Amino acid sequence: MSNQTLPSGGTKQRPALFFVLTVMLIGLFLWKVFATAHEYSMRTEQVMTMLFDAGMVLGLFAVKNSGPKAVWWTALIAGIGMFAIRLTGDAAWWTGRLTYSIN
């Protein structure tokens, strides 16, 4: 066992994981807002995507104190926004995207 001392909050600092999660959450949210979906996902892909997004949001809470609060709040809003997009309609529920068109 290593003799690592913990910061005053009692948790390890993980700045690399913090920034990876925040960039992924914010980037995926922007992708889902601006990219148009052209086909529905299979049910398994839909559920897997929702579980992956939920896992990233939960992981964000694990690294809450590892970076700037403004970035953390932005990523949290983006993570919640990805689930809010799915509530805007039937196509959004299946695709996870804000817009859908058949081309």
FENRA-V645329 format. One record per residue. N is the residue number from 1. RES is the residue in one small letter. SS is DSSP state (2 for helix, 1 for strand, 0 for the rest). Layout:
# FENRA-V645329
n=N res=RES ss=SS
n=N res=RES ss=SS
This chain:
# FENRA-V645329
n=1 res=m ss=0
n=2 res=s ss=0
n=3 res=n ss=0
n=4 res=q ss=0
n=5 res=t ss=0
n=6 res=l ss=0
n=7 res=p ss=0
n=8 res=s ss=0
n=9 res=g ss=0
n=10 res=g ss=0
n=11 res=t ss=0
n=12 res=k ss=0
n=13 res=q ss=0
n=14 res=r ss=0
n=15 res=p ss=2
n=16 res=a ss=2
n=17 res=l ss=2
n=18 res=f ss=2
n=19 res=f ss=2
n=20 res=v ss=2
n=21 res=l ss=2
n=22 res=t ss=2
n=23 res=v ss=2
n=24 res=m ss=2
n=25 res=l ss=2
n=26 res=i ss=2
n=27 res=g ss=2
n=28 res=l ss=2
n=29 res=f ss=2
n=30 res=l ss=2
n=31 res=w ss=2
n=32 res=k ss=2
n=33 res=v ss=2
n=34 res=f ss=2
n=35 res=a ss=0
n=36 res=t ss=1
n=37 res=a ss=1
n=38 res=h ss=0
n=39 res=e ss=0
n=40 res=y ss=0
n=41 res=s ss=0
n=42 res=m ss=0
n=43 res=r ss=2
n=44 res=t ss=2
n=45 res=e ss=2
n=46 res=q ss=2
n=47 res=v ss=2
n=48 res=m ss=2
n=49 res=t ss=2
n=50 res=m ss=2
n=51 res=l ss=2
n=52 res=f ss=2
n=53 res=d ss=2
n=54 res=a ss=2
n=55 res=g ss=2
n=56 res=m ss=2
n=57 res=v ss=2
n=58 res=l ss=2
n=59 res=g ss=2
n=60 res=l ss=2
n=61 res=f ss=2
n=62 res=a ss=2
n=63 res=v ss=0
n=64 res=k ss=2
n=65 res=n ss=2
n=66 res=s ss=2
n=67 res=g ss=0
n=68 res=p ss=0
n=69 res=k ss=2
n=70 res=a ss=2
n=71 res=v ss=2
n=72 res=w ss=2
n=73 res=w ss=2
n=74 res=t ss=2
n=75 res=a ss=2
n=76 res=l ss=2
n=77 res=i ss=2
n=78 res=a ss=2
n=79 res=g ss=2
n=80 res=i ss=2
n=81 res=g ss=2
n=82 res=m ss=2
n=83 res=f ss=2
n=84 res=a ss=2
n=85 res=i ss=2
n=86 res=r ss=2
n=87 res=l ss=2
n=88 res=t ss=2
n=89 res=g ss=0
n=90 res=d ss=2
n=91 res=a ss=2
n=92 res=a ss=2
n=93 res=w ss=2
n=94 res=w ss=2
n=95 res=t ss=2
n=96 res=g ss=0
n=97 res=r ss=0
n=98 res=l ss=0
n=99 res=t ss=1
n=100 res=y ss=1
n=101 res=s ss=0
n=102 res=i ss=0
n=103 res=n ss=0
